[in-house]
Amino acid sequence: MLLEEERKEVIEIALRAAREKLIALTFGNFSLRDRKTGYICVTPSGMAYDTLKAEDIVVVDENLNVIDGARKYSTETPMHCTIYKARPDVFGIAHTHSTFASAWACCEMDITCVVAEVAGLVGGCVKCAPYGCRARRNWRIP
């Protein structure tokens, strides 16, 4: 099996996110990019993370061509690939829909920076993106 250890690592990360309550059900997706091949191992669409096996993780290239795996890759895979193309220094992505972050986003309010250390890291308030339905998403990074 191609990239078996990397596929197992994706599962471990997804399970940890579930344990930490960063995701509910399958509302999130995880990937990592192999440093040698550049291939991306990504969680499949709609599968419970506690049932995943290494062969369920889909391996794609940056252009969404399936290299290995029989499952349908996550619907967010185009976003993952766009980020990997734009950022050669990124080797893993955890996309979660945590309860608190989702609730805050529904308020459509920026997150005020109240701690100096955070200000130094993010440079000010954290902007909240406006809601957009999936059909109108455009996975380009400016």
Backbone as JSON Lines, residues from 0, in Angstrom:
{"i":0,"aa":"M","n":[0.85,-1.18,0.0],"ca":[0.0,0.0,0.0],"c":[0.89,1.24,0.0]}
{"i":1,"aa":"L","n":[0.59,2.17,-0.86],"ca":[1.36,3.41,-0.99],"c":[1.17,4.29,0.25]}
{"i":2,"aa":"L","n":[2.25,4.77,0.83],"ca":[2.26,5.7,1.95],"c":[1.44,5.2,3.15]}
{"i":3,"aa":"E","n":[1.62,3.95,3.5],"ca":[0.83,3.36,4.59],"c":[1.03,4.08,5.92]}
{"i":4,"aa":"E","n":[2.25,4.39,6.27],"ca":[2.5,5.06,7.56],"c":[1.89,6.45,7.58]}
{"i":5,"aa":"E","n":[1.98,7.16,6.49],"ca":[1.4,8.5,6.41],"c":[-0.12,8.43,6.51]}
{"i":6,"aa":"R","n":[-0.72,7.43,5.89],"ca":[-2.17,7.25,5.98],"c":[-2.58,6.98,7.43]}
{"i":7,"aa":"K","n":[-1.81,6.17,8.13],"ca":[-2.1,5.89,9.54],"c":[-1.98,7.16,10.37]}
{"i":8,"aa":"E","n":[-1.01,8.0,10.04],"ca":[-0.83,9.25,10.78],"c":[-2.04,10.17,10.59]}
{"i":9,"aa":"V","n":[-2.6,10.22,9.39],"ca":[-3.8,11.03,9.14],"c":[-4.94,10.54,10.04]}
{"i":10,"aa":"I","n":[-5.09,9.23,10.15],"ca":[-6.15,8.67,11.01],"c":[-5.9,9.05,12.47]}
{"i":11,"aa":"E","n":[-4.67,8.94,12.93],"ca":[-4.34,9.3,14.31],"c":[-4.69,10.76,14.6]}
{"i":12,"aa":"I","n":[-4.4,11.63,13.66],"ca":[-4.7,13.06,13.82],"c":[-6.21,13.28,13.87]}
{"i":13,"aa":"A","n":[-6.95,12.63,13.0],"ca":[-8.41,12.77,12.99],"c":[-9.02,12.27,14.3]}
{"i":14,"aa":"L","n":[-8.52,11.14,14.79],"ca":[-9.03,10.59,16.04],"c":[-8.72,11.52,17.22]}
{"i":15,"aa":"R","n":[-7.53,12.11,17.21],"ca":[-7.18,13.03,18.29],"c":[-8.08,14.26,18.26]}
{"i":16,"aa":"A","n":[-8.34,14.78,17.06],"ca":[-9.24,15.94,16.94],"c":[-10.63,15.6,17.46]}
{"i":17,"aa":"A","n":[-11.09,14.39,17.2],"ca":[-12.4,13.96,17.71],"c":[-12.37,13.87,19.24]}
{"i":18,"aa":"R","n":[-11.31,13.28,19.79],"ca":[-11.18,13.18,21.25],"c":[-11.15,14.55,21.92]}
{"i":19,"aa":"E","n":[-10.5,15.5,21.25],"ca":[-10.37,16.86,21.79],"c":[-11.61,17.72,21.52]}
{"i":20,"aa":"K","n":[-12.63,17.1,20.92],"ca":[-13.9,17.78,20.61],"c":[-13.74,18.93,19.62]}
{"i":21,"aa":"L","n":[-12.77,18.81,18.72],"ca":[-12.59,19.82,17.68],"c":[-13.47,19.55,16.48]}
{"i":22,"aa":"I","n":[-14.05,18.35,16.43],"ca":[-14.97,18.01,15.36],"c":[-16.15,17.25,15.95]}
{"i":23,"aa":"A","n":[-17.27,17.33,15.28],"ca":[-18.43,16.51,15.62],"c":[-18.72,15.63,14.41]}
{"i":24,"aa":"L","n":[-19.02,14.39,14.68],"ca":[-19.3,13.42,13.61],"c":[-18.14,13.42,12.61]}
{"i":25,"aa":"T","n":[-18.43,13.71,11.35],"ca":[-17.36,13.76,10.34],"c":[-17.18,15.18,9.79]}
{"i":26,"aa":"F","n":[-17.52,16.17,10.59],"ca":[-17.46,17.57,10.14],"c":[-16.05,18.13,10.28]}
{"i":27,"aa":"G","n":[-15.18,17.68,9.45],"ca":[-13.8,18.12,9.43],"c":[-13.05,17.21,8.48]}
{"i":28,"aa":"N","n":[-11.86,17.57,8.13],"ca":[-11.06,16.72,7.26],"c":[-9.59,17.03,7.51]}
{"i":29,"aa":"F","n":[-8.78,16.03,7.21],"ca":[-7.38,16.08,7.57],"c":[-6.54,15.56,6.43]}
{"i":30,"aa":"S","n":[-5.37,16.15,6.27],"ca":[-4.48,15.68,5.21],"c":[-3.04,15.92,5.62]}
{"i":31,"aa":"L","n":[-2.15,15.22,4.94],"ca":[-0.73,15.51,5.05],"c":[-0.09,15.29,3.69]}
{"i":32,"aa":"R","n":[0.96,16.04,3.45],"ca":[1.69,15.92,2.19],"c":[2.99,15.2,2.46]}
{"i":33,"aa":"D","n":[3.24,14.16,1.68],"ca":[4.49,13.4,1.8],"c":[5.63,14.24,1.25]}
{"i":34,"aa":"R","n":[6.69,14.36,2.02],"ca":[7.83,15.2,1.63],"c":[8.59,14.65,0.42]}
{"i":35,"aa":"K","n":[8.58,13.33,0.24],"ca":[9.34,12.74,-0.87],"c":[8.58,12.79,-2.18]}
{"i":36,"aa":"T","n":[7.33,12.34,-2.17],"ca":[6.57,12.23,-3.42],"c":[5.73,13.46,-3.72]}
{"i":37,"aa":"G","n":[5.4,14.23,-2.69],"ca":[4.49,15.36,-2.86],"c":[3.03,14.93,-2.86]}
{"i":38,"aa":"Y","n":[2.78,13.64,-2.76],"ca":[1.4,13.15,-2.74],"c":[0.72,13.55,-1.43]}
{"i":39,"aa":"I","n":[-0.59,13.67,-1.49],"ca":[-1.39,14.12,-0.36],"c":[-2.28,12.98,0.1]}
{"i":40,"aa":"C","n":[-2.21,12.67,1.38],"ca":[-3.08,11.66,2.0],"c":[-4.21,12.41,2.68]}
{"i":41,"aa":"V","n":[-5.45,12.12,2.32],"ca":[-6.59,12.89,2.82],"c":[-7.72,11.96,3.28]}
{"i":42,"aa":"T","n":[-8.44,12.4,4.3],"ca":[-9.55,11.6,4.81],"c":[-10.64,11.48,3.74]}
{"i":43,"aa":"P","n":[-11.35,10.36,3.75],"ca":[-12.43,10.17,2.79],"c":[-13.68,10.94,3.2]}
{"i":44,"aa":"S","n":[-14.59,11.08,2.3],"ca":[-15.83,11.8,2.55],"c":[-16.8,10.95,3.37]}
{"i":45,"aa":"G","n":[-17.3,11.54,4.45],"ca":[-18.41,10.97,5.19],"c":[-18.18,9.71,6.0]}
{"i":46,"aa":"M","n":[-16.95,9.34,6.25],"ca":[-16.69,8.13,7.05],"c":[-16.36,8.5,8.48]}
{"i":47,"aa":"A","n":[-16.92,7.76,9.43],"ca":[-16.61,7.96,10.84],"c":[-15.13,7.67,11.06]}
{"i":48,"aa":"Y","n":[-14.45,8.56,11.76],"ca":[-13.01,8.43,11.93],"c":[-12.62,7.19,12.73]}
{"i":49,"aa":"D","n":[-13.48,6.76,13.64],"ca":[-13.13,5.59,14.44],"c":[-13.27,4.28,13.68]}
{"i":50,"aa":"T","n":[-13.75,4.33,12.44],"ca":[-13.84,3.12,11.62],"c":[-12.77,3.08,10.53]}
{"i":51,"aa":"L","n":[-11.99,4.16,10.4],"ca":[-11.02,4.25,9.31],"c":[-9.88,3.26,9.44]}
{"i":52,"aa":"K","n":[-9.48,2.75,8.29],"ca":[-8.29,1.92,8.16],"c":[-7.38,2.63,7.16]}
{"i":53,"aa":"A","n":[-6.1,2.28,7.17],"ca":[-5.14,2.95,6.29],"c":[-5.61,2.98,4.84]}
{"i":54,"aa":"E","n":[-6.2,1.88,4.37],"ca":[-6.62,1.82,2.96],"c":[-7.8,2.75,2.65]}
{"i":55,"aa":"D","n":[-8.48,3.28,3.69],"ca":[-9.58,4.21,3.46],"c":[-9.1,5.62,3.15]}
{"i":56,"aa":"I","n":[-7.87,5.93,3.55],"ca":[-7.31,7.25,3.28],"c":[-6.94,7.32,1.8]}
{"i":57,"aa":"V","n":[-7.35,8.4,1.17],"ca":[-7.15,8.55,-0.28],"c":[-5.84,9.31,-0.52]}
{"i":58,"aa":"V","n":[-5.08,8.85,-1.5],"ca":[-3.84,9.52,-1.88],"c":[-4.08,10.21,-3.22]}
{"i":59,"aa":"V","n":[-3.86,11.53,-3.24],"ca":[-4.04,12.31,-4.46],"c":[-2.78,13.11,-4.73]}
{"i":60,"aa":"D","n":[-2.68,13.63,-5.96],"ca":[-1.63,14.6,-6.24],"c":[-2.24,15.99,-6.11]}
{"i":61,"aa":"E","n":[-1.44,17.03,-6.3],"ca":[-1.92,18.41,-6.13],"c":[-3.03,18.78,-7.1]}
{"i":62,"aa":"N","n":[-3.18,18.02,-8.18],"ca":[-4.2,18.3,-9.18],"c":[-5.44,17.44,-9.01]}
{"i":63,"aa":"L","n":[-5.58,16.83,-7.85],"ca":[-6.75,16.01,-7.49],"c":[-6.84,14.69,-8.22]}
{"i":64,"aa":"N","n":[-5.75,14.26,-8.82],"ca":[-5.74,12.93,-9.44],"c":[-5.55,11.89,-8.35]}
{"i":65,"aa":"V","n":[-6.44,10.9,-8.29],"ca":[-6.32,9.86,-7.28],"c":[-5.15,8.96,-7.66]}
{"i":66,"aa":"I","n":[-4.21,8.83,-6.77],"ca":[-3.02,8.0,-6.97],"c":[-3.26,6.61,-6.39]}
{"i":67,"aa":"D","n":[-3.92,6.57,-5.23],"ca":[-4.2,5.29,-4.57],"c":[-5.4,5.46,-3.65]}
{"i":68,"aa":"G","n":[-6.23,4.44,-3.6],"ca":[-7.38,4.45,-2.71],"c":[-8.68,4.28,-3.48]}
{"i":69,"aa":"A","n":[-9.63,3.6,-2.86],"ca":[-10.91,3.32,-3.51],"c":[-12.04,4.22,-3.02]}
{"i":70,"aa":"R","n":[-11.81,4.98,-1.98],"ca":[-12.85,5.84,-1.41],"c":[-12.93,7.17,-2.15]}
{"i":71,"aa":"K","n":[-14.03,7.88,-1.93],"ca":[-14.18,9.24,-2.45],"c":[-13.47,10.18,-1.48]}
{"i":72,"aa":"Y","n":[-12.59,11.02,-1.97],"ca":[-11.89,11.93,-1.08],"c":[-12.83,13.0,-0.54]}
{"i":73,"aa":"S","n":[-12.44,13.62,0.56],"ca":[-13.23,14.65,1.21],"c":[-13.62,15.76,0.23]}
{"i":74,"aa":"T","n":[-14.79,16.31,0.42],"ca":[-15.25,17.41,-0.45],"c":[-14.37,18.65,-0.31]}
{"i":75,"aa":"E","n":[-13.58,18.71,0.75],"ca":[-12.7,19.85,0.98],"c":[-11.3,19.64,0.39]}
{"i":76,"aa":"T","n":[-11.09,18.52,-0.27],"ca":[-9.77,18.22,-0.83],"c":[-9.3,19.3,-1.81]}
{"i":77,"aa":"P","n":[-10.16,19.88,-2.65],"ca":[-9.67,20.96,-3.52],"c":[-9.06,22.12,-2.73]}
{"i":78,"aa":"M","n":[-9.64,22.44,-1.57],"ca":[-9.08,23.5,-0.74],"c":[-7.71,23.09,-0.22]}
{"i":79,"aa":"H","n":[-7.59,21.84,0.25],"ca":[-6.3,21.35,0.75],"c":[-5.24,21.47,-0.36]}
{"i":80,"aa":"C","n":[-5.58,21.0,-1.55],"ca":[-4.62,21.02,-2.66],"c":[-4.22,22.44,-3.05]}
{"i":81,"aa":"T","n":[-5.18,23.36,-3.0],"ca":[-4.88,24.76,-3.31],"c":[-3.88,25.33,-2.31]}
{"i":82,"aa":"I","n":[-4.08,25.0,-1.05],"ca":[-3.15,25.47,-0.01],"c":[-1.77,24.86,-0.22]}
{"i":83,"aa":"Y","n":[-1.73,23.56,-0.48],"ca":[-0.42,22.91,-0.69],"c":[0.31,23.51,-1.89]}
{"i":84,"aa":"K","n":[-0.42,23.82,-2.95],"ca":[0.22,24.43,-4.12],"c":[0.79,25.82,-3.79]}
{"i":85,"aa":"A","n":[0.02,26.58,-3.03],"ca":[0.43,27.95,-2.71],"c":[1.5,28.01,-1.63]}
{"i":86,"aa":"R","n":[1.57,26.98,-0.79],"ca":[2.49,26.99,0.34],"c":[3.34,25.73,0.36]}
{"i":87,"aa":"P","n":[4.46,25.73,-0.34],"ca":[5.33,24.55,-0.36],"c":[5.91,24.2,1.01]}
{"i":88,"aa":"D","n":[5.8,25.1,1.98],"ca":[6.3,24.84,3.33],"c":[5.26,24.17,4.23]}
{"i":89,"aa":"V","n":[4.06,23.93,3.72],"ca":[2.99,23.31,4.51],"c":[2.93,21.81,4.18]}
{"i":90,"aa":"F","n":[2.91,20.99,5.23],"ca":[2.89,19.54,5.04],"c":[1.72,18.86,5.74]}
{"i":91,"aa":"G","n":[0.83,19.62,6.34],"ca":[-0.34,19.04,6.97],"c":[-1.42,20.07,7.17]}
{"i":92,"aa":"I","n":[-2.68,19.63,7.04],"ca":[-3.82,20.53,7.22],"c":[-4.86,19.82,8.08]}
{"i":93,"aa":"A","n":[-5.34,20.52,9.09],"ca":[-6.45,20.05,9.92],"c":[-7.57,21.07,9.76]}
{"i":94,"aa":"H","n":[-8.63,20.68,9.11],"ca":[-9.77,21.56,8.88],"c":[-10.91,21.08,9.78]}
{"i":95,"aa":"T","n":[-11.19,21.84,10.81],"ca":[-12.21,21.43,11.77],"c":[-13.39,22.4,11.75]}
{"i":96,"aa":"H","n":[-14.47,21.94,12.29],"ca":[-15.66,22.76,12.49],"c":[-16.05,22.62,13.95]}
{"i":97,"aa":"S","n":[-15.18,23.09,14.82],"ca":[-15.44,22.93,16.25],"c":[-16.69,23.71,16.63]}
{"i":98,"aa":"T","n":[-17.34,23.25,17.66],"ca":[-18.61,23.85,18.09],"c":[-18.44,25.33,18.39]}
{"i":99,"aa":"F","n":[-17.43,25.68,19.18],"ca":[-17.28,27.08,19.58],"c":[-16.86,27.97,18.42]}
{"i":100,"aa":"A","n":[-15.97,27.5,17.57],"ca":[-15.55,28.3,16.41],"c":[-16.72,28.49,15.45]}
{"i":101,"aa":"S","n":[-17.51,27.44,15.25],"ca":[-18.67,27.54,14.36],"c":[-19.71,28.5,14.92]}
{"i":102,"aa":"A","n":[-19.94,28.42,16.21],"ca":[-20.9,29.33,16.84],"c":[-20.44,30.78,16.72]}
{"i":103,"aa":"W","n":[-19.15,31.01,16.95],"ca":[-18.62,32.37,16.84],"c":[-18.75,32.87,15.39]}
{"i":104,"aa":"A","n":[-18.44,32.02,14.44],"ca":[-18.51,32.41,13.03],"c":[-19.93,32.81,12.63]}
{"i":105,"aa":"C","n":[-20.93,32.15,13.22],"ca":[-22.32,32.49,12.92],"c":[-22.66,33.91,13.35]}
{"i":106,"aa":"C","n":[-21.92,34.46,14.3],"ca":[-22.13,35.83,14.76],"c":[-21.56,36.85,13.79]}
{"i":107,"aa":"E","n":[-20.72,36.37,12.85],"ca":[-20.05,37.23,11.86],"c":[-19.32,38.39,12.52]}
{"i":108,"aa":"M","n":[-18.59,38.08,13.59],"ca":[-17.81,39.09,14.32],"c":[-16.35,38.69,14.31]}
{"i":109,"aa":"D","n":[-15.47,39.67,14.15],"ca":[-14.04,39.42,14.27],"c":[-13.72,39.08,15.72]}
{"i":110,"aa":"I","n":[-12.6,38.39,15.92],"ca":[-12.16,38.06,17.27],"c":[-11.17,39.13,17.71]}
{"i":111,"aa":"T","n":[-11.56,39.88,18.73],"ca":[-10.73,40.96,19.25],"c":[-9.48,40.39,19.91]}
{"i":112,"aa":"C","n":[-8.37,41.01,19.63],"ca":[-7.1,40.59,20.21],"c":[-6.95,41.26,21.57]}
{"i":113,"aa":"V","n":[-6.93,40.47,22.64],"ca":[-6.85,41.03,23.98],"c":[-5.58,40.62,24.72]}
{"i":114,"aa":"V","n":[-4.77,39.78,24.12],"ca":[-3.55,39.31,24.77],"c":[-2.35,39.72,23.91]}
{"i":115,"aa":"A","n":[-1.36,40.32,24.55],"ca":[-0.21,40.84,23.81],"c":[0.5,39.76,23.0]}
{"i":116,"aa":"E","n":[0.62,38.55,23.55],"ca":[1.3,37.46,22.84],"c":[0.56,37.11,21.54]}
{"i":117,"aa":"V","n":[-0.77,37.12,21.61],"ca":[-1.56,36.83,20.41],"c":[-1.39,37.95,19.4]}
{"i":118,"aa":"A","n":[-1.38,39.18,19.85],"ca":[-1.17,40.32,18.96],"c":[0.14,40.19,18.21]}
{"i":119,"aa":"G","n":[1.17,39.71,18.91],"ca":[2.47,39.52,18.27],"c":[2.45,38.42,17.23]}
{"i":120,"aa":"L","n":[1.62,37.42,17.45],"ca":[1.54,36.3,16.51],"c":[0.66,36.59,15.3]}
{"i":121,"aa":"V","n":[-0.52,37.18,15.55],"ca":[-1.48,37.37,14.45],"c":[-1.56,38.81,13.97]}
{"i":122,"aa":"G","n":[-0.95,39.73,14.71],"ca":[-0.88,41.11,14.25],"c":[-2.13,41.93,14.5]}
{"i":123,"aa":"G","n":[-3.05,41.45,15.27],"ca":[-4.27,42.21,15.55],"c":[-5.46,41.27,15.63]}
{"i":124,"aa":"C","n":[-6.64,41.82,15.38],"ca":[-7.84,40.99,15.49],"c":[-7.87,39.93,14.38]}
{"i":125,"aa":"V","n":[-8.57,38.84,14.67],"ca":[-8.72,37.75,13.7],"c":[-10.01,38.01,12.93]}
{"i":126,"aa":"K","n":[-9.9,38.17,11.63],"ca":[-11.05,38.48,10.79],"c":[-11.95,37.26,10.62]}
{"i":127,"aa":"C","n":[-13.22,37.47,10.62],"ca":[-14.19,36.41,10.38],"c":[-14.64,36.52,8.93]}
{"i":128,"aa":"A","n":[-14.48,35.45,8.19],"ca":[-14.9,35.44,6.79],"c":[-16.42,35.41,6.7]}
{"i":129,"aa":"P","n":[-17.0,36.07,5.73],"ca":[-18.45,36.02,5.59],"c":[-18.9,34.62,5.18]}
{"i":130,"aa":"Y","n":[-20.1,34.27,5.57],"ca":[-20.65,32.97,5.21],"c":[-20.85,32.91,3.71]}
{"i":131,"aa":"G","n":[-20.57,31.75,3.13],"ca":[-20.82,31.54,1.7],"c":[-21.24,30.1,1.49]}
{"i":132,"aa":"C","n":[-22.23,29.9,0.68],"ca":[-22.67,28.52,0.45],"c":[-21.64,27.77,-0.4]}
{"i":133,"aa":"R","n":[-21.6,26.47,-0.24],"ca":[-20.61,25.62,-0.9],"c":[-20.61,25.8,-2.41]}
{"i":134,"aa":"A","n":[-21.77,25.98,-3.01],"ca":[-21.85,26.07,-4.48],"c":[-21.09,27.28,-5.03]}
{"i":135,"aa":"R","n":[-20.91,28.32,-4.22],"ca":[-20.24,29.51,-4.71],"c":[-18.81,29.62,-4.26]}
{"i":136,"aa":"R","n":[-18.27,28.63,-3.62],"ca":[-16.9,28.7,-3.14],"c":[-15.92,28.75,-4.3]}
{"i":137,"aa":"N","n":[-14.9,29.49,-4.11],"ca":[-13.83,29.56,-5.09],"c":[-12.53,29.31,-4.34]}
{"i":138,"aa":"W","n":[-11.9,28.17,-4.57],"ca":[-10.73,27.75,-3.78],"c":[-9.44,28.37,-4.27]}
{"i":139,"aa":"R","n":[-9.42,29.66,-4.44],"ca":[-8.17,30.34,-4.8],"c":[-7.65,31.08,-3.59]}
{"i":140,"aa":"I","n":[-6.37,31.04,-3.44],"ca":[-5.75,31.81,-2.38],"c":[-5.17,33.07,-3.02]}
{"i":141,"aa":"P","n":[-5.54,34.23,-2.52],"ca":[-5.06,35.49,-3.14],"c":[-3.56,35.62,-3.05]}
